[in-house]
Amino acid sequence: MSALEALNQAWFLHVNATPASSALLIKLAIFLAKYLILLIPVLLLLMWLWGEDAQRERALKVVCSVALGLLVNLLIGLAWDHPRPFAIGMGYRFIDHAADPSFPSDHATIFATTALAFWLAGKARLGQLLLVLTVLVGLSRVYLGVHWPLDIIGGMLLSLLYSGMLAAAWPTFGPALLQGLNSVYRCLLSKPIALGWIKA
């Protein structure tokens, strides 16, 4: 076992909950680990339906960044099948999870990539809040036994790469994609738009 893997396991055992841990804290961790991520699609949907063009562009950048991140994460998992803690019988697990590759954490990637996308778009406070939530969600998933600490750190660091790649590629395809999606949106939802329920 490498020194890094030994450190990863030691960190995990330090953070991971046990049957003697607070039931209330475990319930809070389950909420953070499983359900807080729903905040992101709700936020993006609100931005698209009731936001100005600049907000729609930010929302689309987030979606594209996250899609890129999840694709690369999948490729990393296929290339390096690093087992989750419960798959090797280490620690305690408090939520169900498939025994798929652990590195990097998709939850950490989604939150951190979303945070960076908003930060780079000039919404620093929202980006900072989302980074705080990234850490809380990541710690919760380690606490509940479905991730290693380095899975979370890796997901957060890789989000820098994904955000940079998206920022570099955006001028090539972004404006045309935004225009096309706007046209489809206005066509499909023309009646709610005409009634003033959502923005054109």
N, C-alpha and C positions, 0 to 999 in steps of 0.2 A: 504494500500500500504506500502511495506517495505521501509526502509530508502535507501536501495541499489537501488530499482526500482525508487524511487523518484529522486535519484542522476542521475541515467541513463537517465531519462526523461529530467532532467534539462540540462545535458550535450548535449543531442540531440538537444534541442531547442536552445542552444547556438551556435551549429555548423550548423544546418540545414539552407539551403538557403531559401529565400523568393522571391516572385515575384519582389521585388525591388532590388534583388541581381544583380550583373554584369552578363550580358548575356554571355560575353566572359569567365568569370570564370565558369559559369554553363556548357558551351560547353567543356571547358578543363576538368572539373570534369566528364562529361559524357564519354569523351575519356578514362580517367583513370579508371573509374568504369566499363566500358563495354568492352573496346577493348585492354587494356594493357595486360590483361591476356593471349592474343594470343602469346605474346612474349615467354611464357614458352614452349608450344609445339614446336614452331619453333626452339628455342634454343636446346631442347632435340633432335629434328630430325636432326639438323646440327651435333650435337655431335655424334649421332649414325652413320650417313652416312659418315662423314669425320673424325671422331675421332679415336684415338687409343683405345686399349682394356680398358685402365683405364678410358677413357672418357665414353665409352659405359657402363661400370659398374656404373659410377656416374649417368648417365642418367637413367638407369634401377632402381637404388635406389630411385631416385626422383619419378619415376612413381609409384613404389611400396608404397612409403611413402604417396604420395598424394592419391592413391587408398584406402589405409588403413584409412587415415584421412577422406575422403569423406564417407566411409562406417560407421565409428563411428559417424560422424556428423549426418548422416541420422538416426541412432539409437537414438541419443540424441534428435533430432527433434521429433521422434515418441514418445519418453518418456515424453518430455516436449514441448508442442506446444505453444511456446512463440510468441505472435503476433508481426508483424512488425508495425512500427509507423503508416503507412497509414491505417492499418487494424483497428486501434482504433481511427482513425480520428485526429491523432496528426501531426502537422507540415505540410510541403509541400513536394510533390513528383514530381520529374522532369524526371523520367524514368519509363517505365512500368516494373512491376514485379509481379509474382504470390504471393498470400497471404499465402505462406507456412511458416513454423516455421522460426523465425529469428536467433535463437541461435543454434550453433555458425555460424559465417560467413564463407561460403565455399571459397570465394575469399581470405579472410585473411588466412585461413588454407592452401590453395594451395600455395600462395606466401611465407608465412613464412616457411612452410614445405620444399619447394624448396630451400629457402635461407639456412636453417639449414643443409639440405643434402649436399649442396656445401661447406658450412663452415666446416662440419665434414670431408669432403673429402679433406681438405687442400686448398680449394679455398676461402680463407677468404674474399678477396676483392669483389669477385662476390657475396658471401653470404651477405656481408654488403650492397652492392648495392641493392640486392633483398629485404633486410629488409627495406631499405628506401622506396622502391617502395610499399612494403606491407603497410606501414603507409600511404602513399599517396593514394593508392587505397582504403584503409579502410576509411580514412577521406572523400574521395570523395563519398563513398556510404552512409555515414551518412549525408553529405552535401546535397545529392540528395534525401534524405528521405526514403531510403529503408532498412536502418539498424540502430540499436541502437549502441552507442559507446561500450557497453559491449559485443556486438556480435563480434566486431572486436578484442577487447582485449582477449575475450575467444578463438577465432580462433587462435590467435597468441600464447597464452599460451598452448593450446591443441597441437599445432604443436610440442612443446617440447616432449610431451608424445608420439606422433606418431613417431617422429624421433628416440626416445629412443627405442621404441618397434621394429622398423625396424632394428636398429643397432644390437639389441640383437638376432633377429631372422635370420638376413641375413646369417650368416655362415651355418645355417641349410639348407636353400633352395636356397640362392642367386647364388652361383657358378654354380650349376646345371641348374638353370633357365637361367642364362646368356649364358652358353654353348649351351643350346637347342635353344634359340632365335637366337644366332649367326649362328647356323647350318641352321635354317629355312631361315634366311635372305640371307645367301650365296647361298642357293639353289634357292630361288625365284628370286633373283636379280643377278644371275650369269653373265648375259650378260652385264649389266651396269658395274659390277665389272671388267669383262674381258676387257672392253673398257677403263677402268681407270676413269670412271666418278665418281665413289664412291669407298670407301675403302672396302677391303675384311674383 
